Amino acid sequence: MIISILLLVVVIIAAVVIALENPVLVQISVFGYLFQGAMGTFLLIALGIGIILGVALMLPTVIGRSIALMVHRRKLAALENPKPKPKKPSPRKKSASKKSA
């Protein structure tokens, strides 16, 4: 977890440095709309969109694995601590006085 946070901080610092190093005005076209701004700003936006898409695409796998892990842990707990089975009542012998013809 700490390595992930450190990596994220390094990536953010690098992205900000790259954005500050690219103040050139550029014009981009997205779905027919024209946008004008600093190249560094567009690079930060692209980085943010990439991170969001990456997380969104990983979520189904992460959720599926956590559900599978939860199921396996429950099965393991059930195997480690089995519930005692209820004893069946023993069959009673029929008495001779209750026999019918």
C-alpha angles and dihedrals in degrees: 000000000000091000090053092052092048091049091050092051091050092050092049093049091048091049092051091048091050090047092051091048092055108058093147114129113240135176121223132185119218118180090336096311118116120221126186124196147112116313090231091058091053090047091054091048091050090049091050093048090049092052092048092049092047092052092044092052093048095049098082091052094046093048092046092051093048091051091048090048091051091051092049092049091052091049091049092049090050091052093047095048107032117190113241112253115239112252117244115234111255115250112261121230115243113243119234093236093063096055114119126206 
